[in-house]
Amino acid sequence: MSFLLPIFLAATGLIILPIVLHLLRRQPRDRLPFPTLRFLGPHALRDTRRQQIMRWLTLLARCLLILLVALAFSRPFWPRSQTGEGRAVIVAVDNSFSMQTTGRRQAVDAWLKQQLDSLRPGDRLGVLQLQPTPVWLAPLNDNLEAGRTALQARLDGYESSHYSAGIALAAAVLNETPAAQRQILLAGDEQRLAWTDVDFLHPLPPGVELLTAPAAPLPATQAAISNFHATRSGNGKMALTATLRLFTPAKLSRKVTFYAGDHLVGTTTVDLVAGESRVVQAEFPAPANTGDLALRATIDDDDLPADNIAYTLLPPDNTRQVLMAALDADEVDFLAHALNAVHGGDLPSLSIKPPPAMNWPVGSVAVLRGSTPFQDANVAALDKFLASGGAAWVLCDGSPEQIAWLARHGVKVTPARPTADGEALHLRDFDLEHPLFAPFAGHSLAPLLDIEFQVGWSLADEDAEPLARWPDHTMAVAEVHKDNYRLLITGFADRRTTGNWPLQSAFVPFAHHAIVWLGESGSTQSQSGRVGQRLNLPGPGEWQSLNAPLVTASQPVPGSVIADAPGIYEYRGSGGPRLYAINVDPDESDLTPWPNSTDFAKLISTRPQVPSDKPTPAIAALSVDRNTQIWWWLLATAVLLVGIELGVANRTVL
């Protein structure tokens, strides 16, 4: 017998209490002289002996009562024997999209057939699907045909592989299964990504084997589209940017085709080198659209088709609004002048308006400066705007309301310190690959380096992406992307009193491109996601696929959804219809196998297989669930003893 909570066995020591009370009761406090009982006859002597027996029975009942209660709370059970006959096999199925590579599933199925053909009646078979979380396609039992049917009917998915949780679950079940041979058959491709979360220093339980399918060879040709987005480039055109990566062979030319809906937009050819990413940029006439335009980019077929297509959305061609509170009448609003000075291009009909009291338009860009946007009357509208997928530019000026609001969103703001007394602050360490600095990356950084600030603010946030820094290496410009919203935070303001930035040549292109980038990301970023990730929706509604490899019929969804496949999806609910672009995880495209296959042998325990009366809490819990609930019977017996003890004790009272 084993105990789930053996600490309660210490309560059995309370048995000493009724024993002590019994012994104390046997010693009378006062001795009274009493005449002989011989004239009362044999009945008096018999009654006295009966009382003594009753007292001993009362003592016994009380001791048993304490023992039963202590045993009941310690949750006793009989663990199932680890020894047995036959073979118990769990097939852990890798259903990530890398298994769609040409020939991989067929090779794994052929290996599985060799392993499973030796199963005989009385053996047990289970099928465990690994992604997105371990799920039983067929529980471990002696119905071998059900397990084989589940294997044949399994569907390959579009998520990444992670073996750790599935192997741990299969090992726990096999550890509690009596069988002469217990095996985990890992039906996967030994991809490096899948093994990264496995701890090879902690082997499986003794007696549990792990057999892996032979490592799959690298495909003959494979390239992937790892990123795809679209922006309006002005003059009625759209700029499409796709990032491609080649894995095999060493060099290859691929044709990239762009579609808007079902209409062909154009094609381009790119030369790729294995191990390198190549950014493809193309410009095409933009269709007039009042809603989000669904776009997709494809490359010609190779051995892994799942990552040969990517999806994105182009925001509608309408007036871009900038919500920005006006400055005092005696201040020159350099930022408003800079934005209004831009005609054509990305801001064809820019409209600068003060933020309304409530319901800020989500397609807008909010410029948050001063204390007004962060006062109590506006905070509710601002938070609702961001929660709905809005984008904002925060220009730090040190107002208490602004600092407090940023702190609530995880951003700590402190004064920036120059490296020497009286020295002006300068920007440095620019992230030139970020779209914000696109106007400067191909030309000169001198306009940005020449800016001097007398007042600056350092930003600190673990989730922020630094785009530029101060001389002391603290963040000066940061991008914060949390939940649905995106913030651009600059540790400097647009006031002439804090620096010469408004007078520098970098002011207009920086401000202009910041609004363009925020406008594009704010309108489409919250409508993009990855397969398997939870996507927040404006509210309950209907969800269906419009263009995806797995057809999803219209179905009701709450305020969030998880897409099982890439594609363009439509949501109908709060705020009207809305499109969403879902893509696969680009890391799964790397089919490189685990570099050292000998690590798999480390998972096989070298300890001898012996039955244990002290299983781990997790395994003990499984045993308790599958064994008779002994503790219920113990409690029931204890209740019965309480009644007996009360009856016997009352008869011993004279």
N, C-alpha and C positions, 0 to 999 in steps of 0.2 A: 504493500500500500504506500502511496505517496500523498503528499499534502501540498496544496496550492499556496496556502498561507500558514506555514508551520509555526510562525511566531505565536499564534494563539494557543499552541500546546503548552506554553508556559502557564496558562491559566489553570492547568490541572493541579498546580501546587495549592490551589485554594481548598483542596480536599482536607487539608489539615484543620480547617476551621470547624467543620462538624465533628471531627474526631476529638478536638480539644473540648468542644462544648459537651460532648457525650461523657468524657472523662470527668469534667467538672461536675456534671449532674450526678455522677455516682457517689460523690462525697457529700453527705448531708451537712448542712451548716450547723444544726443544733441536734444534740443527742437527747432523745426523750426516753425515759424509762417506760417500758411497756410490758405488761404481763405476758405470760407464755401463750402461744397460739395453739397449743395442743388440744385445748378444749373446744376450739372452733371447728375442728374436723379437717379432713384432707382437702376440702374445697378452698380454704384460705391459702394453703401452701401452693395449690395449683394455680390460683389466680396470680400470686406473686411471680411465679416462674413465667407465666404468660406475659406479664408486663415486661419482664426482662427481655424476653424474645422479641416483643414488639419494639422495644427501644433499639435492639440491635438491627432489626429490619429497617427502622427509621434511619439509623445511621447509614446503613447500606444504600438506601434509596437516595439519601442526600449526596453521598459520595458519587454514586452513578450519575445523578443529575448534573453535578459539576463536570464530570468527565465527558458526558454526552454533549453538553453545550460547548465545551472547549474543542472537542473533536469536530463538531458541526461547523464552528467558525473557522477552523483550519482547513476546511474544504478537502476532505480526503477523497482519493480516487485510486483505482487500480490502473496504472499505465498499461497500454497495450504492448505486447511483446514486440521487440524489434526483429525477432527471428521469425522465419516463416518459409514457405515454399513458393516456387514459381518466380515470376519476373514482373516487376512493376516499372512501367516506362511512362515518362511525361515528355511529350514533344513540345518544346518551346519554339513557337513559330515567329520568325522575324518577318513582319509584314510592312516594313518601311519601303519607301518608293525606290530605294536602290535595288531591291529585289526584282524590280521590273527590267533590269538590265538583261539584254538578250542572252538567253541560255541559263541564267542563274537559277530561276525557279525549277527548270527542268533538271538541272544537275542536283539540286537539293532533293527533289522528289525521288530521283533515282537512288540517291544515298539512303533516304528514309526507307524506301522499299526494301533495300537489303537488310536494314536493321529490324524492320517490323515483320519481315517474312518468317522470322524464327519464333514469333509469338505463338503460343499454344493455348488451347482452352484452359481456363483457370488463371492465366496471366492477366494483368491489368494494364490498361492504356488510357492516358489522358492527353488532351490537346489544350495548350495554353497559348493564347495570342498575346504578344508582347506590347503592341502599340494600340492606342495611345497610353493605356495602362494595362497591366496584366488582366486578361479576361479569359475565363474557361469557355472554349468552344465545345469541349466534351470533358466532363469531370472524370477523374481517375476511377475506373470501375472495370469489371470483367467483360463489358460489352465491347469487344474489339472492333466489331463492324461499325459501331457508332463513332468510334475514334477515327477510323479510316475514312468514313464518310465526311466527317468534319474537316479532315485534312484536304480532301479533294474539293470541298465547297468553299474553302477560305478565299478571301479577297485581299489582294495587295492594296496597301494604303498609300498615303502621300505624306506621312510624317517621318521624323528621324528615328533612328534606332537607339535604344538604351536598354542594355541587357540586365543591369544589376537587379532591379525590382523583380523581374520575371524569374531569374535564376533563384533568387532568395525564396520566392513563394513556392516554386517547384521543389526546392530542397527541403523546405519545412514540411510539405505534405508527404514527401517520400520518407522523411525521417520518422514519421508516425505510421508508416505503412509496413506491415509485416510481409517480408518477401526475402527470398534468398538472394535476389539480384535487383538492385534499384538503380535506375539510370535516368539521366536528363539528356535528351537528344536535342541539341541546339540546331534548329533548322534555319541557319542564317548564312551570311556571306563573309563573316569575320571582319567586317568593316571596322577600321580604327575608331571612328566616331562612336560606334556602338559599345565599345569596351572601355571608354574613358572613365565611366563612373563605377567600374568594377574594382573592388579592393582585393587584389591577389594575395594580400597578407592574411586574409581570413578565409580559410578553406571551408569547403562544404562539410556537413555532418559526416561522421565516419560511416562508411558503407554506401554512400551516395556517389555515383560516378557521373562525370560530365563528358559526353561525346559531342564533338563539334563536326559539322560538315567540312569537307576539304575546302581549303581556301580557293575562292573563285579567281580565275585569271583576270587581269585587267582587260577591258573591252578594246576592240580594235580602234574604234572612233568614239569619242565622247567629248562634247562641249556643253556648256550650260549658260543660260541667261541668268545672271545672279542679281541683276537690278534693272529696273525699267521705270522711267518717269517721263512726263510730258509737261511742257509749259508753252504759253503763248509768247511768240517772239516778236509780235507786232506785224503791221502791214498784212494782216489777215493770214498769218502763217503760224504754225506750231513747230516747236523744237522738240524732237524725240531723242532721248538719250538712253541707250541700252549698254549694260556692262556684260561682256562675254568673257568666259574663261575656258581655255582648252586644257584637257587632261591627257588625252591621247589622240593621235600620234604626236610626234615632236613638232610638226608644223602642218597647218591645214588652212585652206580658205573656206569660209562659210558664208552662205547667203542669208541675210537677215531680211525678213519680210514684215511690214507693218500693216495692221488693219485697224480701221475705225468701224466698230460694229462688225458687219459682214462684208464691208467694202474694202477692197485693196487700196492702200494709200501709196505705197511705194516699196522699193527694195534697195538694198545696198550690199556690197560684198566687202568682207574684212579678212585680212590675213592674221592668223592666230599662231602663237607660240606656246607650247605646253608649259604649264606652271605660271603663266602670266595672264593678267586680266587686261582686256582691251575695251576702251570706251568708244562706242560708236555713236556719233551724232549725225542726225539727219533733219532736214527742214522740209516741210511739205505744207501745201495750202490747208488751212484749218476750216473744217466745215462749221457753218454757223450753228450754234447749239444754245438752247435756253436752259438746258440741264447738263448734268455731268455726261461727258462723252466717253464711252467704253472703248479703250484701245488695247491692242495686244501685239506683241512682237514674237515672231517665231524664227527658228533656224531650221535648216533642212535636217531630216531625220538622221539619228545615229543610234548607237546601241542602248542608250538610256533616254527614251522619249519624254519622260515625266518632267524634265527640267529644260526642255526645248521650247517652252512657251512661257511668257510672262504677261501680266495684266497690269493696267494702270488706268487712271481716270484723268480726263482733261476738264477742268472747271468750266462753267458756262461763260460765253462771251457776253459779259454785261458790265455795267459800271462798277468799278471797284471803289468801295467806300473806305475811307480812313476815319475812324472815330477818334477825335483828338480835341480835348478841351482847349479853348482859346486862352492865350496869356493875357495879362493885364494890358490895358490900353497904352501904357507908357513903355512897354517892352516890345522889341522887334522880334517877331516870330520867324526866325531864320528857317526852321524846319518846314513850316507851312509854305514859305516862299520857295524853298528848294523843291518841294513836291509839286507845287503849282507850275514851276518853271519847266517841268518835263512834259513835252507834248508828243503825242504819238508813241511809238514803241510799246512798252509793256503797260503804260498807264494812259490808254487812249482817252479816257473820260473820267479822270480821278475826281472824286467828290469828297471833300474834307468837311466833316460835320461833328458837332459836339455829341458826346455819348448821350442817348436818351436815358430817362430815369429808369426804364425797365425794357427788357426784351431787345438787347443789342443784336442786330442782324449778324448771323453766324458767318456769312460770306465776307464780312468786313475784317479789317485789320485795326486793332485797338492800339493806339499810341498812348502809353500810360506815363505821364510825367506830372510832377507836382503832387500835392496831397488830395486834390479834388476827386480823382477816380477811386481813391482808397478810403473815402469817408463813408460813414455808415449808410448814407442814403444811396450810394452807388455800389457798395461791395456786393450786395445780393445780385444785382444785375451783372456785375463783372464775373462773379463766380458761376452764374448760370450760363453766361456767354462762353466761358472756357470749358465748362462741363459738356457743352453741346458741340465741342470741336473747334472753338475759336482759336485765333492766334493773336498774340499781342507782343508789343515792343515796350519794355520797361526801361526808361532812361533814369538812372539813379541820380537823385539830387539830395538825398539825406533827410527828406521829410519824415517825421516820426510815423505817420500813417503808412507811408510806403514801406519803410523798414519793417514795421509790424506785420504788414500783409505778406511781404516776401518771407518773413520768418515762419508764418503759418504754412507756407508752401515749401518749407525746407531749405530756403536760401538765406544764409547769414550774410549781412552786409556790415563791413567795417571800413573806416577811413583808410585809404591807400597812403603809404608812406614813401616819399622820395628817398633815393639812396643817399642824398646829402642835403643838408639844410639849405633852403632857398632854391633847390633845383626843381625844375618842372618835371612832371610825369610824362612818360612817353610809352606808346604801345610797342609790343615786341612779341615774338614767338607766334606769328599768325598761322592759323590752319588754312593754308592756301588751297587745300582740296575741298574746302567747304564752299557751297554755292554762294555764300554771302560775299566772298572775296573774288568772285568770278571777274568783275571789271578790272581788278588789279593783278590777278594771277598771271595773265598773259602779257603784261606790260611792265610797270614799275611799282615797287612798294614805297618809293620815296614820298608820295603824297600822304601815305599813312604814317610813315616814320617821322615826318616833319611836324605832326600835330603835337602841341604842348598843352598840358592841363595843369592848372593851379590847384584844382580840387578833383579828386577821384575817389572811387570806392572799390574795395576789394570784395569779391564774391566767393562764397564757400558753399558747396553743395556736392555731396557724393554722387548724385545722379546727373549732375550738369556736365556738359561737354565743353571744355575750354576752347574758345576760338581765338583768343588773344590774351596776353598777360601783361602785367605791370613789370617794372624792372626788378621787383622783389619776388617775381615768379608767382604771385597770386593772380587769380583770374580777373581780367578786366572786361572781357566780353565772353558770354556763355550762352549756350543753348540748353534749355530745360524742356524735356519732353516727358510728361507724366500723364498717365491715363489717356484722355482724348485730346488734351490741349498741348500747345507748343508756345514757349516763351523765348524771345530774344532779349537778353538782359545786358545792357551796357553800363559799366561802372562809371559813367560820366553822363552829363546832361547836355542839352542843346543850347545852353545859355552862354552868351558872350562873357559873362562875369566869371565863368569857371574855366575858360580856356579859349584858345584861338581856333578851335575846330570849326565853328560856323563860317570862318573866313578862309578856310583852306580849300584847295581844289578837290580834296577827297570828300568833302561834305555832301555835295549833291549826288555823286554816283553811289556813295555808301547808303545814304538815306533812301534813294530811289530803289536800289537793289534790295535793301532790307524789306521794303514794303512789298516788292514783287515776290520775293522768296516767301515771306510770311503769308501773303495772299494765296500763293499756290499750295503751300504746305497746310495752311489752315483749312482750305476747302477740300483737300483730298487726303491728307495724312490720316485723319480720324476715320476715313473710309477705306483704309488699306490695312491688311493684316496678313498673318501667316497661317498656314494650315495647322490646326490643332490648338491655336491660341484663342483665348476668349476675346470676343470683339464686343465692345459696349455699343448698344443701340440707343437711339433717343427715347425708347420706351417699348412697351409691348406692341406687337404687330404681326405681320405675315412675312415669311422669308422663303425665297425660292431662287434656284439657279437659272441664269439666263444663258451663260456660255461656260460650261464646265465639263470635264470628262465624266463626272458622276452626276446624273440628273437628280436634282432635288425638287420634288413637287412642293407646291405652296403649303407651308405648315405654320401653325402659330408658334411664336417664340416670345419669351419674356423680354426683359431689358438687355439681354446679351445672348450671344450665339457662338458656337464653335463650328467652323466649317471643316468638313472631312476631306475636301479636295480643292485644288486651286480653281480659279475662274472668276467670272463676273456674276455677282448676286444682287438681287433686288429686295429691298426692305420696304414694306408698305405699312405705315403706322403714323405715329406722331410726326407732324410736319410734312406729310405727303410722301410720295415715293422717293427713294434714295438708293443709289448704286454703291456697291462695295467691291473692291478689287482684292482678291486673295491669292497669294503666291506660296510656293513651296520654300522650305528652308534651304538656302544655297549650300550650307555645310554638308548636307546629305549627298550632294553631287560628287564629293570627293570619295572615290571608291577605294582609296589606299587601304590595304589590309593592315591588321595589327602587326607591328614590326617584329615581334618576338612571339611566335606561336608556342614556345616552350613555357610561357607564362600560364597557359591554360592548365598545365599539369600541376601548378601550385595550388589550384583550387581543390584538388583531390586530397582529402585528409589522409595522413599517414598513421593516425591513431587507430588502434584496433577497434573493431566493432563489438561492443559489449552492451548488453541491456543495462539501462540506467534507471535507478529508482528516483533520481533527482533531475528531471528534465528541466529545460529552461522555462521561464514563466510563459513564453508564447506557446511553446509546445504543450506545456501542462494545461494551458487554457483550452487548447484543442482537445486534449484527452478528456478533460472534464466535460466538455460539451458532448463528446461522443460516448462517454461512459454513464452509467447509472448515477443519478444525482443522490449520492449516499447521504449527503448532509441534510437533505429534506427528511429522510427517514430517521436520522439521528435526532433532529429537532422534534419530530412527531413523537418519538419514544420519550424524549425529555418531558414533553407536555403530559404524556400519560403518567410518567413517574411523579410529576407534581401532584396529580390527583391522588395517586396511591400514598404518597408521603403525607399529604394532608389528612387522609383517612386514618392511617396508622398512627400518626402523631397525636391526633385527637383522642385515640383510645389509650394512649400511654399517660395522659394527663389525669392525675388523681386529685 
